[in-house]
Amino acid sequence: METSKFKKFDLDLIFIVFVFMAISCVSIYSSQKFLPYDQNFALKQSIWFIGGMIITSIVYYFDFEQIRRLSPYLFGFGVLLLAILMVAPASIAPIIKGTKAWFSIPGFGSLQPSEFMKVFLILFLAHVIQTHNDKHVEKTLSSDSFLIFKVFSFTLIPLAFILEQPDAGTGMVMMSIMIGMLFISGINKHILFLFTFIGITIIALLVFIFIYRPDLLLMFLDQYQLDRIYSWLDPFGNGQGIGYQLRLSILAAGSGTIMGKGFYDGEVAVPEAHSDFIFTVIGEEFGFLGSSFVLCLYFILIYKIITIALKNKGDYEILIGAGVISMLTFHIFENVGMVIGLVPITGIPLPMLSYGGSSVLGTILALSIINNISATTNVYMFGNND
């Protein structure tokens, strides 16, 4: 006898999300004392989380097959929003810090379509891959190559709009989603090894060019982006210029030592710490232990997503799980790495912790779909559930 859908609602996943909500609001509240704005960002973040819970409730009652059928339309809608954003006037889509990535909605705030596009891309690529695999049961070099071509082509559509904004950070997230989903799509491992080799070769070539002919990078990078790499390599040498934020970020995170300075006792005023640099607040006020707790919580979340996807045992659901994990992993690695100086700054938020309505809603939308996978897993009172 199949249990009710409510009984299969994944309370463990919901609990993890609520813990992130609490950490986010507490950290943002503490960071506000240094901000030059007369706004309560912690309260606004709480409102975004409430909006996320509403999204969870809506997604929960969708049949998963309906979600799959809607995925091409959601993908098209996301691309349409990105296209409108490019041609919209400054009154609707203002340029903020050199990037045209947000719609300004009176009475609502800013909306960043690319945050939702990442989730729409995951759903659509899972649909494309699963449909392809259903039609090509016998794997051949031709069929695998055709699948790679389709996945890359569909990813390139929103990616082109996002790079035009320009938003290289989100563009890299899109690429990580595509690569992560291709790796479990069932294509021949030799093709994967070939693409891995090509990727490593390209990275090595870029490093070589940066060392010996950095002027060539200006053909596809702005001078500002190149300066960010220089500031990453020597943040204290550029501490009063473009490396100012990174220098303070490293000082703040390091000054927390093991136990931290205590809640609201942070002393280093990192610019925009409530947003992309929220991890520095956690590091300074709660120390190595608090930072480690947050990272462990992310590991638990990713492990939970893996168990949910594998428990369902549907290829489409597993593909979605891989896409969400790829998205979250890249966000976590890049954000934490950039605030402590391990990787260059790209402006990528820390999932569910950084302030930002679009980021919060986009991440919770992805996790709501994972929760829907868990809720629709068939569990029987009598019989083998394996």
C-alpha atoms as a printed R data frame, in Angstrom:
    type eleno elety resid chain resno      x      y       z
1   ATOM     1    CA   MET     A     1  0.000  0.000   0.000
2   ATOM     2    CA   GLU     A     2  1.545  3.275  -1.088
3   ATOM     3    CA   THR     A     3  1.979  5.892   1.606
4   ATOM     4    CA   SER     A     4  0.524  9.367   1.200
5   ATOM     5    CA   LYS     A     5  2.516 12.102  -0.470
6   ATOM     6    CA   PHE     A     6  2.572 14.159   2.720
7   ATOM     7    CA   LYS     A     7  4.241 11.346   4.650
8   ATOM     8    CA   LYS     A     8  6.988 11.254   2.063
9   ATOM     9    CA   PHE     A     9  7.648 15.002   2.371
10  ATOM    10    CA   ASP     A    10 11.391 15.234   3.070
11  ATOM    11    CA   LEU     A    11 11.589 16.912   6.457
12  ATOM    12    CA   ASP     A    12 15.373 16.406   6.627
13  ATOM    13    CA   LEU     A    13 15.864 18.568   3.538
14  ATOM    14    CA   ILE     A    14 13.455 21.192   4.869
15  ATOM    15    CA   PHE     A    15 15.305 21.268   8.194
16  ATOM    16    CA   ILE     A    16 18.660 21.843   6.465
17  ATOM    17    CA   VAL     A    17 17.158 24.745   4.519
18  ATOM    18    CA   PHE     A    18 15.762 26.277   7.732
19  ATOM    19    CA   VAL     A    19 19.203 26.084   9.362
20  ATOM    20    CA   PHE     A    20 20.662 27.954   6.385
21  ATOM    21    CA   MET     A    21 17.877 30.538   6.708
22  ATOM    22    CA   ALA     A    22 18.774 31.163  10.353
23  ATOM    23    CA   ILE     A    23 22.519 31.428   9.650
24  ATOM    24    CA   SER     A    24 21.863 33.789   6.740
25  ATOM    25    CA   CYS     A    25 19.632 36.194   8.668
26  ATOM    26    CA   VAL     A    26 21.954 36.254  11.698
27  ATOM    27    CA   SER     A    27 25.060 36.875   9.567
28  ATOM    28    CA   ILE     A    28 23.395 39.549   7.429
29  ATOM    29    CA   TYR     A    29 22.078 41.314  10.531
30  ATOM    30    CA   SER     A    30 25.595 41.414  11.983
31  ATOM    31    CA   SER     A    31 27.113 42.728   8.740
32  ATOM    32    CA   GLN     A    32 24.669 45.655   8.573
33  ATOM    33    CA   LYS     A    33 26.556 47.758  11.107
34  ATOM    34    CA   PHE     A    34 29.191 48.586   8.490
35  ATOM    35    CA   LEU     A    35 26.853 49.158   5.539
36  ATOM    36    CA   PRO     A    36 26.236 52.707   4.267
37  ATOM    37    CA   TYR     A    37 22.546 51.921   3.662
38  ATOM    38    CA   ASP     A    38 19.520 52.724   5.783
39  ATOM    39    CA   GLN     A    39 17.863 49.365   5.194
40  ATOM    40    CA   ASN     A    40 17.217 46.245   7.238
41  ATOM    41    CA   PHE     A    41 18.661 43.631   4.904
42  ATOM    42    CA   ALA     A    42 18.140 40.822   7.426
43  ATOM    43    CA   LEU     A    43 14.398 41.546   7.471
44  ATOM    44    CA   LYS     A    44 14.264 41.711   3.672
45  ATOM    45    CA   GLN     A    45 16.153 38.412   3.480
46  ATOM    46    CA   SER     A    46 13.550 36.871   5.797
47  ATOM    47    CA   ILE     A    47 10.818 38.020   3.416
48  ATOM    48    CA   TRP     A    48 12.652 36.392   0.505
49  ATOM    49    CA   PHE     A    49 12.821 33.151   2.471
50  ATOM    50    CA   ILE     A    50  9.069 33.318   3.057
51  ATOM    51    CA   GLY     A    51  8.683 33.730  -0.701
52  ATOM    52    CA   GLY     A    52 10.873 30.658  -1.109
53  ATOM    53    CA   MET     A    53  8.569 28.641   1.143
54  ATOM    54    CA   ILE     A    54  5.644 29.672  -1.036
55  ATOM    55    CA   ILE     A    55  7.553 28.429  -4.088
56  ATOM    56    CA   THR     A    56  8.185 25.139  -2.285
57  ATOM    57    CA   SER     A    57  4.465 24.746  -1.597
58  ATOM    58    CA   ILE     A    58  3.598 25.398  -5.248
59  ATOM    59    CA   VAL     A    59  6.234 23.058  -6.701
60  ATOM    60    CA   TYR     A    60  5.315 20.349  -4.185
61  ATOM    61    CA   TYR     A    61  1.848 19.903  -5.668
62  ATOM    62    CA   PHE     A    62  3.057 19.595  -9.264
63  ATOM    63    CA   ASP     A    63  3.248 16.099 -10.684
64  ATOM    64    CA   PHE     A    64  6.837 15.410 -11.711
65  ATOM    65    CA   GLU     A    65  5.824 14.396 -15.218
66  ATOM    66    CA   GLN     A    66  4.127 17.788 -15.519
67  ATOM    67    CA   ILE     A    67  7.377 19.478 -14.534
68  ATOM    68    CA   ARG     A    68  9.169 17.586 -17.279
69  ATOM    69    CA   ARG     A    69  6.566 18.584 -19.878
70  ATOM    70    CA   LEU     A    70  6.845 22.205 -18.764
71  ATOM    71    CA   SER     A    71 10.656 22.283 -18.922
72  ATOM    72    CA   PRO     A    72 10.926 23.412 -22.609
73  ATOM    73    CA   TYR     A    73  8.470 26.247 -21.945
74  ATOM    74    CA   LEU     A    74 10.323 27.285 -18.776
75  ATOM    75    CA   PHE     A    75 13.598 27.265 -20.715
76  ATOM    76    CA   GLY     A    76 12.055 29.401 -23.469
77  ATOM    77    CA   PHE     A    77 10.588 31.777 -20.890
78  ATOM    78    CA   GLY     A    78 13.979 32.186 -19.223
79  ATOM    79    CA   VAL     A    79 15.698 32.917 -22.539
80  ATOM    80    CA   LEU     A    80 12.961 35.423 -23.382
81  ATOM    81    CA   LEU     A    81 13.563 37.272 -20.102
82  ATOM    82    CA   LEU     A    82 17.302 37.429 -20.830
83  ATOM    83    CA   ALA     A    83 16.612 38.774 -24.330
84  ATOM    84    CA   ILE     A    84 14.202 41.434 -23.011
85  ATOM    85    CA   LEU     A    85 16.773 42.406 -20.390
86  ATOM    86    CA   MET     A    86 19.325 43.188 -23.097
87  ATOM    87    CA   VAL     A    87 17.059 45.632 -24.958
88  ATOM    88    CA   ALA     A    88 15.187 47.069 -21.967
89  ATOM    89    CA   PRO     A    89 15.749 50.774 -21.159
90  ATOM    90    CA   ALA     A    90 17.774 51.821 -18.140
91  ATOM    91    CA   SER     A    91 14.586 52.729 -16.245
92  ATOM    92    CA   ILE     A    92 13.601 49.036 -16.271
93  ATOM    93    CA   ALA     A    93 17.014 47.362 -16.442
94  ATOM    94    CA   PRO     A    94 19.640 49.666 -14.895
95  ATOM    95    CA   ILE     A    95 23.347 49.054 -15.324
96  ATOM    96    CA   ILE     A    96 24.764 48.274 -11.882
97  ATOM    97    CA   LYS     A    97 28.561 48.148 -11.474
98  ATOM    98    CA   GLY     A    98 28.962 47.795 -15.223
99  ATOM    99    CA   THR     A    99 26.545 44.875 -15.506
100 ATOM   100    CA   LYS     A   100 23.040 44.849 -16.948
101 ATOM   101    CA   ALA     A   101 21.661 41.790 -15.175
102 ATOM   102    CA   TRP     A   102 18.622 42.950 -13.187
103 ATOM   103    CA   PHE     A   103 15.090 44.118 -13.786
104 ATOM   104    CA   SER     A   104 14.065 46.940 -11.464
105 ATOM   105    CA   ILE     A   105 10.470 46.355 -10.326
106 ATOM   106    CA   PRO     A   106  8.865 49.193  -8.297
107 ATOM   107    CA   GLY     A   107  7.610 48.023  -4.924
108 ATOM   108    CA   PHE     A   108  9.307 44.639  -5.381
109 ATOM   109    CA   GLY     A   109 13.012 45.298  -5.809
110 ATOM   110    CA   SER     A   110 15.420 43.792  -8.303
111 ATOM   111    CA   LEU     A   111 14.964 40.552 -10.195
112 ATOM   112    CA   GLN     A   112 17.905 38.727 -11.791
113 ATOM   113    CA   PRO     A   113 16.596 36.374 -14.515
114 ATOM   114    CA   SER     A   114 19.859 34.418 -14.762
115 ATOM   115    CA   GLU     A   115 19.342 32.998 -11.255
116 ATOM   116    CA   PHE     A   116 16.143 31.293 -12.425
117 ATOM   117    CA   MET     A   117 17.610 30.472 -15.838
118 ATOM   118    CA   LYS     A   118 20.103 28.152 -14.135
119 ATOM   119    CA   VAL     A   119 17.251 26.039 -12.757
120 ATOM   120    CA   PHE     A   120 15.330 26.129 -16.040
121 ATOM   121    CA   LEU     A   121 18.508 24.992 -17.826
122 ATOM   122    CA   ILE     A   122 18.870 22.012 -15.463
123 ATOM   123    CA   LEU     A   123 15.275 20.902 -16.076
124 ATOM   124    CA   PHE     A   124 15.534 21.321 -19.836
125 ATOM   125    CA   LEU     A   125 18.925 19.638 -20.260
126 ATOM   126    CA   ALA     A   126 17.671 16.695 -18.192
127 ATOM   127    CA   HIS     A   127 14.675 16.495 -20.549
128 ATOM   128    CA   VAL     A   128 16.910 16.707 -23.651
129 ATOM   129    CA   ILE     A   129 19.340 14.057 -22.391
130 ATOM   130    CA   GLN     A   130 16.616 11.656 -21.246
131 ATOM   131    CA   THR     A   131 14.650 12.033 -24.505
132 ATOM   132    CA   HIS     A   132 17.838 11.393 -26.491
133 ATOM   133    CA   ASN     A   133 18.710  8.305 -24.444
134 ATOM   134    CA   ASP     A   134 15.196  6.910 -24.851
135 ATOM   135    CA   LYS     A   135 15.552  7.167 -28.640
136 ATOM   136    CA   HIS     A   136 19.155  5.904 -28.804
137 ATOM   137    CA   VAL     A   137 19.278  2.856 -26.580
138 ATOM   138    CA   GLU     A   138 22.311  1.539 -28.435
139 ATOM   139    CA   LYS     A   139 25.149  3.988 -27.801
140 ATOM   140    CA   THR     A   140 27.360  4.896 -30.739
141 ATOM   141    CA   LEU     A   141 29.985  7.538 -31.377
142 ATOM   142    CA   SER     A   142 27.534  9.301 -33.670
143 ATOM   143    CA   SER     A   143 24.677  9.352 -31.149
144 ATOM   144    CA   ASP     A   144 26.933 10.464 -28.300
145 ATOM   145    CA   SER     A   145 28.418 13.246 -30.427
146 ATOM   146    CA   PHE     A   146 24.938 14.372 -31.416
147 ATOM   147    CA   LEU     A   147 23.892 14.481 -27.742
148 ATOM   148    CA   ILE     A   148 26.928 16.600 -26.850
149 ATOM   149    CA   PHE     A   149 26.145 18.928 -29.744
150 ATOM   150    CA   LYS     A   150 22.523 19.363 -28.596
151 ATOM   151    CA   VAL     A   151 23.420 19.940 -24.955
152 ATOM   152    CA   PHE     A   152 26.149 22.438 -25.817
153 ATOM   153    CA   SER     A   153 23.935 24.276 -28.326
154 ATOM   154    CA   PHE     A   154 21.046 24.682 -25.903
155 ATOM   155    CA   THR     A   155 23.421 25.821 -23.138
156 ATOM   156    CA   LEU     A   156 25.023 28.339 -25.484
157 ATOM   157    CA   ILE     A   157 21.716 30.195 -26.005
158 ATOM   158    CA   PRO     A   158 21.311 31.587 -22.450
159 ATOM   159    CA   LEU     A   159 25.083 31.628 -21.982
160 ATOM   160    CA   ALA     A   160 25.492 34.122 -24.833
161 ATOM   161    CA   PHE     A   161 23.001 36.525 -23.257
162 ATOM   162    CA   ILE     A   162 24.609 36.200 -19.822
163 ATOM   163    CA   LEU     A   163 28.132 36.844 -21.128
164 ATOM   164    CA   GLU     A   164 26.777 39.895 -22.943
165 ATOM   165    CA   GLN     A   165 25.584 41.444 -19.641
166 ATOM   166    CA   PRO     A   166 28.533 40.728 -18.829
167 ATOM   167    CA   ASP     A   167 28.371 38.153 -16.018
168 ATOM   168    CA   ALA     A   168 31.262 35.718 -16.368
169 ATOM   169    CA   GLY     A   169 30.576 34.161 -12.951
170 ATOM   170    CA   THR     A   170 27.063 33.018 -13.834
171 ATOM   171    CA   GLY     A   171 28.376 31.929 -17.223
172 ATOM   172    CA   MET     A   172 30.829 29.593 -15.489
173 ATOM   173    CA   VAL     A   173 27.975 28.213 -13.382
174 ATOM   174    CA   MET     A   174 26.068 27.423 -16.590
175 ATOM   175    CA   MET     A   175 29.093 25.599 -17.977
176 ATOM   176    CA   SER     A   176 29.558 23.606 -14.773
177 ATOM   177    CA   ILE     A   177 25.895 22.542 -14.922
178 ATOM   178    CA   MET     A   178 26.308 21.381 -18.511
179 ATOM   179    CA   ILE     A   179 29.533 19.490 -17.803
180 ATOM   180    CA   GLY     A   180 28.158 17.851 -14.652
181 ATOM   181    CA   MET     A   181 25.053 16.599 -16.446
182 ATOM   182    CA   LEU     A   182 27.039 15.365 -19.461
183 ATOM   183    CA   PHE     A   183 29.281 13.306 -17.195
184 ATOM   184    CA   ILE     A   184 26.331 11.183 -16.037
185 ATOM   185    CA   SER     A   185 24.392 11.261 -19.314
186 ATOM   186    CA   GLY     A   186 25.714  7.865 -20.346
187 ATOM   187    CA   ILE     A   187 27.991  8.987 -23.156
188 ATOM   188    CA   ASN     A   188 31.134  6.982 -23.884
189 ATOM   189    CA   LYS     A   189 33.841  7.437 -21.232
190 ATOM   190    CA   HIS     A   190 36.507  7.857 -23.912
191 ATOM   191    CA   ILE     A   191 34.683 10.935 -25.178
192 ATOM   192    CA   LEU     A   192 34.573 12.276 -21.618
193 ATOM   193    CA   PHE     A   193 38.315 11.708 -21.245
194 ATOM   194    CA   LEU     A   194 38.893 13.530 -24.520
195 ATOM   195    CA   PHE     A   195 36.851 16.546 -23.410
196 ATOM   196    CA   THR     A   196 38.607 16.517 -20.034
197 ATOM   197    CA   PHE     A   197 41.977 16.544 -21.786
198 ATOM   198    CA   ILE     A   198 40.867 19.392 -24.049
199 ATOM   199    CA   GLY     A   199 39.638 21.379 -21.023
200 ATOM   200    CA   ILE     A   200 42.913 20.906 -19.142
201 ATOM   201    CA   THR     A   201 44.865 21.887 -22.251
202 ATOM   202    CA   ILE     A   202 42.837 25.083 -22.687
203 ATOM   203    CA   ILE     A   203 43.379 26.040 -19.041
204 ATOM   204    CA   ALA     A   204 47.121 25.379 -19.331
205 ATOM   205    CA   LEU     A   205 47.252 27.469 -22.513
206 ATOM   206    CA   LEU     A   206 45.452 30.375 -20.826
207 ATOM   207    CA   VAL     A   207 47.877 30.250 -17.890
208 ATOM   208    CA   PHE     A   208 50.804 30.274 -20.328
209 ATOM   209    CA   ILE     A   209 49.341 33.277 -22.190
210 ATOM   210    CA   PHE     A   210 48.677 35.115 -18.922
211 ATOM   211    CA   ILE     A   211 52.290 34.653 -17.825
212 ATOM   212    CA   TYR     A   212 54.050 35.466 -21.094
213 ATOM   213    CA   ARG     A   213 51.560 37.435 -23.235
214 ATOM   214    CA   PRO     A   214 48.817 38.874 -20.989
215 ATOM   215    CA   ASP     A   215 48.016 41.506 -23.616
216 ATOM   216    CA   LEU     A   216 46.454 38.782 -25.767
217 ATOM   217    CA   LEU     A   217 43.830 38.158 -23.065
218 ATOM   218    CA   LEU     A   218 42.453 41.647 -23.702
219 ATOM   219    CA   MET     A   219 40.990 40.287 -26.925
220 ATOM   220    CA   PHE     A   220 38.182 38.683 -24.889
221 ATOM   221    CA   LEU     A   221 38.632 40.171 -21.406
222 ATOM   222    CA   ASP     A   222 38.244 43.732 -20.147
223 ATOM   223    CA   GLN     A   223 41.188 45.373 -18.421
224 ATOM   224    CA   TYR     A   224 39.126 45.405 -15.221
225 ATOM   225    CA   GLN     A   225 38.769 41.619 -15.336
226 ATOM   226    CA   LEU     A   226 42.489 41.230 -15.949
227 ATOM   227    CA   ASP     A   227 43.226 43.540 -13.010
228 ATOM   228    CA   ARG     A   228 41.059 41.293 -10.832
229 ATOM   229    CA   ILE     A   229 43.388 38.411 -11.592
230 ATOM   230    CA   TYR     A   230 46.400 40.546 -10.668
231 ATOM   231    CA   SER     A   231 44.724 41.591  -7.407
232 ATOM   232    CA   TRP     A   232 43.971 37.945  -6.645
233 ATOM   233    CA   LEU     A   233 47.612 36.988  -7.129
234 ATOM   234    CA   ASP     A   234 48.800 39.886  -4.954
235 ATOM   235    CA   PRO     A   235 45.874 41.251  -2.887
236 ATOM   236    CA   PHE     A   236 48.090 43.096  -0.407
237 ATOM   237    CA   GLY     A   237 50.209 44.629  -3.150
238 ATOM   238    CA   ASN     A   238 47.002 46.032  -4.643
239 ATOM   239    CA   GLY     A   239 45.359 46.567  -1.269
240 ATOM   240    CA   GLN     A   240 44.375 50.196  -1.875
241 ATOM   241    CA   GLY     A   241 43.086 49.624  -5.387
242 ATOM   242    CA   ILE     A   242 41.114 46.835  -6.969
243 ATOM   243    CA   GLY     A   243 42.375 44.392  -4.311
244 ATOM   244    CA   TYR     A   244 40.965 46.473  -1.436
245 ATOM   245    CA   GLN     A   245 37.902 44.270  -0.874
246 ATOM   246    CA   LEU     A   246 39.859 41.016  -1.116
247 ATOM   247    CA   ARG     A   247 42.533 42.262   1.302
248 ATOM   248    CA   LEU     A   248 39.918 43.139   3.921
249 ATOM   249    CA   SER     A   249 38.107 39.877   3.293
250 ATOM   250    CA   ILE     A   250 41.238 37.820   4.001
251 ATOM   251    CA   LEU     A   251 41.964 39.908   7.120
252 ATOM   252    CA   ALA     A   252 38.400 39.473   8.418
253 ATOM   253    CA   ALA     A   253 38.232 35.723   7.841
254 ATOM   254    CA   GLY     A   254 41.702 35.157   9.304
255 ATOM   255    CA   SER     A   255 41.178 37.350  12.375
256 ATOM   256    CA   GLY     A   256 38.404 35.049  13.606
257 ATOM   257    CA   THR     A   257 41.010 32.360  14.436
258 ATOM   258    CA   ILE     A   258 39.478 29.196  15.947
259 ATOM   259    CA   MET     A   259 36.514 30.375  18.027
260 ATOM   260    CA   GLY     A   260 35.720 33.730  16.411
261 ATOM   261    CA   LYS     A   261 35.196 37.151  17.980
262 ATOM   262    CA   GLY     A   262 31.544 36.554  18.798
263 ATOM   263    CA   PHE     A   263 28.238 37.580  17.275
264 ATOM   264    CA   TYR     A   264 28.105 41.255  16.279
265 ATOM   265    CA   ASP     A   265 31.713 41.746  17.430
266 ATOM   266    CA   GLY     A   266 33.245 41.847  13.966
267 ATOM   267    CA   GLU     A   267 35.706 44.701  13.510
268 ATOM   268    CA   VAL     A   268 36.744 44.549   9.827
269 ATOM   269    CA   ALA     A   269 34.426 46.531   7.542
270 ATOM   270    CA   VAL     A   270 34.422 44.457   4.338
271 ATOM   271    CA   PRO     A   271 32.513 46.283   1.556
272 ATOM   272    CA   GLU     A   272 29.214 44.577   0.643
273 ATOM   273    CA   ALA     A   273 29.853 41.863   3.233
274 ATOM   274    CA   HIS     A   274 26.124 41.085   3.435
275 ATOM   275    CA   SER     A   275 26.128 39.959  -0.197
276 ATOM   276    CA   ASP     A   276 28.863 37.952  -1.908
277 ATOM   277    CA   PHE     A   277 31.256 38.231   1.050
278 ATOM   278    CA   ILE     A   278 28.938 36.923   3.786
279 ATOM   279    CA   PHE     A   279 31.368 34.069   4.503
280 ATOM   280    CA   THR     A   280 33.875 36.607   5.860
281 ATOM   281    CA   VAL     A   281 31.336 37.626   8.521
282 ATOM   282    CA   ILE     A   282 30.932 33.993   9.544
283 ATOM   283    CA   GLY     A   283 34.700 33.492   9.597
284 ATOM   284    CA   GLU     A   284 35.399 36.590  11.687
285 ATOM   285    CA   GLU     A   285 32.596 36.249  14.226
286 ATOM   286    CA   PHE     A   286 32.356 32.458  14.529
287 ATOM   287    CA   GLY     A   287 35.891 31.492  13.573
288 ATOM   288    CA   PHE     A   288 37.186 28.305  12.027
289 ATOM   289    CA   LEU     A   289 34.607 26.224  13.881
290 ATOM   290    CA   GLY     A   290 31.682 28.266  12.592
291 ATOM   291    CA   SER     A   291 33.049 28.280   9.044
292 ATOM   292    CA   SER     A   292 33.614 24.517   9.193
293 ATOM   293    CA   PHE     A   293 30.057 24.012  10.427
294 ATOM   294    CA   VAL     A   294 28.690 25.903   7.420
295 ATOM   295    CA   LEU     A   295 30.836 23.901   4.986
296 ATOM   296    CA   CYS     A   296 29.810 20.628   6.648
297 ATOM   297    CA   LEU     A   297 26.178 21.697   6.319
298 ATOM   298    CA   TYR     A   298 26.713 22.160   2.583
299 ATOM   299    CA   PHE     A   299 28.265 18.691   2.368
300 ATOM   300    CA   ILE     A   300 25.241 17.245   4.166
301 ATOM   301    CA   LEU     A   301 22.909 19.062   1.774
302 ATOM   302    CA   ILE     A   302 24.728 17.714  -1.292
303 ATOM   303    CA   TYR     A   303 24.791 14.211   0.204
304 ATOM   304    CA   LYS     A   304 21.058 14.476   0.843
305 ATOM   305    CA   ILE     A   305 20.421 15.449  -2.780
306 ATOM   306    CA   ILE     A   306 22.469 12.445  -3.938
307 ATOM   307    CA   THR     A   307 20.485 10.036  -1.747
308 ATOM   308    CA   ILE     A   308 17.156 11.475  -2.916
309 ATOM   309    CA   ALA     A   309 18.083 11.213  -6.602
310 ATOM   310    CA   LEU     A   310 19.423  7.665  -6.288
311 ATOM   311    CA   LYS     A   311 16.516  6.556  -4.108
312 ATOM   312    CA   ASN     A   312 14.077  7.516  -6.837
313 ATOM   313    CA   LYS     A   313 16.157  5.596  -9.422
314 ATOM   314    CA   GLY     A   314 14.664  7.475 -12.360
315 ATOM   315    CA   ASP     A   315 17.217  8.641 -14.929
316 ATOM   316    CA   TYR     A   316 15.488 12.002 -15.378
317 ATOM   317    CA   GLU     A   317 15.481 12.622 -11.627
318 ATOM   318    CA   ILE     A   318 19.145 11.602 -11.338
319 ATOM   319    CA   LEU     A   319 20.048 14.045 -14.116
320 ATOM   320    CA   ILE     A   320 18.264 16.857 -12.274
321 ATOM   321    CA   GLY     A   321 20.060 15.920  -9.063
322 ATOM   322    CA   ALA     A   322 23.402 16.063 -10.900
323 ATOM   323    CA   GLY     A   323 22.550 19.481 -12.323
324 ATOM   324    CA   VAL     A   324 21.575 20.915  -8.940
325 ATOM   325    CA   ILE     A   325 24.679 19.452  -7.288
326 ATOM   326    CA   SER     A   326 26.898 20.887 -10.033
327 ATOM   327    CA   MET     A   327 25.292 24.311  -9.583
328 ATOM   328    CA   LEU     A   328 25.612 24.323  -5.788
329 ATOM   329    CA   THR     A   329 29.132 22.877  -5.758
330 ATOM   330    CA   PHE     A   330 30.478 25.492  -8.152
331 ATOM   331    CA   HIS     A   331 28.780 28.307  -6.206
332 ATOM   332    CA   ILE     A   332 30.169 27.086  -2.879
333 ATOM   333    CA   PHE     A   333 33.696 26.407  -4.143
334 ATOM   334    CA   GLU     A   334 33.941 29.681  -6.068
335 ATOM   335    CA   ASN     A   335 32.419 31.913  -3.371
336 ATOM   336    CA   VAL     A   336 34.323 30.490  -0.410
337 ATOM   337    CA   GLY     A   337 37.481 30.333  -2.513
338 ATOM   338    CA   MET     A   338 37.256 33.949  -3.640
339 ATOM   339    CA   VAL     A   339 36.644 35.432  -0.163
340 ATOM   340    CA   ILE     A   340 39.752 33.718   1.239
341 ATOM   341    CA   GLY     A   341 41.900 34.396  -1.827
342 ATOM   342    CA   LEU     A   342 42.071 30.908  -3.366
343 ATOM   343    CA   VAL     A   343 40.366 31.873  -6.649
344 ATOM   344    CA   PRO     A   344 39.708 35.209  -8.409
345 ATOM   345    CA   ILE     A   345 36.653 37.257  -7.429
346 ATOM   346    CA   THR     A   346 33.716 36.653  -9.767
347 ATOM   347    CA   GLY     A   347 30.721 38.032  -7.850
348 ATOM   348    CA   ILE     A   348 29.003 34.673  -7.277
349 ATOM   349    CA   PRO     A   349 26.740 34.536  -4.181
350 ATOM   350    CA   LEU     A   350 26.963 31.863  -1.498
351 ATOM   351    CA   PRO     A   351 23.763 29.765  -1.862
352 ATOM   352    CA   MET     A   352 21.072 30.595   0.716
353 ATOM   353    CA   LEU     A   353 23.467 32.689   2.805
354 ATOM   354    CA   SER     A   354 24.295 35.734   0.679
355 ATOM   355    CA   TYR     A   355 21.727 38.516   0.604
356 ATOM   356    CA   GLY     A   356 19.701 38.630  -2.590
357 ATOM   357    CA   GLY     A   357 16.122 37.795  -3.470
358 ATOM   358    CA   SER     A   358 16.814 36.272  -6.884
359 ATOM   359    CA   SER     A   359 19.609 34.069  -5.543
360 ATOM   360    CA   VAL     A   360 17.498 32.867  -2.613
361 ATOM   361    CA   LEU     A   361 14.419 32.176  -4.723
362 ATOM   362    CA   GLY     A   362 16.426 30.477  -7.468
363 ATOM   363    CA   THR     A   363 18.230 28.175  -5.027
364 ATOM   364    CA   ILE     A   364 15.072 27.292  -3.131
365 ATOM   365    CA   LEU     A   365 13.296 26.617  -6.435
366 ATOM   366    CA   ALA     A   366 16.018 24.061  -7.266
367 ATOM   367    CA   LEU     A   367 15.757 22.460  -3.825
368 ATOM   368    CA   SER     A   368 11.942 22.451  -4.068
369 ATOM   369    CA   ILE     A   369 12.243 20.342  -7.213
370 ATOM   370    CA   ILE     A   370 14.573 17.977  -5.338
371 ATOM   371    CA   ASN     A   371 11.998 17.810  -2.545
372 ATOM   372    CA   ASN     A   372  9.352 16.995  -5.140
373 ATOM   373    CA   ILE     A   373 11.526 14.097  -6.329
374 ATOM   374    CA   SER     A   374 11.685 12.832  -2.755
375 ATOM   375    CA   ALA     A   375  7.938 13.288  -2.226
376 ATOM   376    CA   THR     A   376  7.023 11.320  -5.326
377 ATOM   377    CA   THR     A   377  9.306  8.377  -4.586
378 ATOM   378    CA   ASN     A   378  7.231  5.232  -4.387
379 ATOM   379    CA   VAL     A   379  7.415  3.702  -0.906
380 ATOM   380    CA   TYR     A   380  5.396  0.640   0.002
381 ATOM   381    CA   MET     A   381  4.381 -0.569   3.428
382 ATOM   382    CA   PHE     A   382  4.770 -4.202   2.327
383 ATOM   383    CA   GLY     A   383  7.378 -5.281  -0.200
384 ATOM   384    CA   ASN     A   384 10.906 -4.542  -1.232
385 ATOM   385    CA   ASN     A   385 11.530 -0.823  -1.806
386 ATOM   386    CA   ASP     A   386 14.896 -1.350  -3.493
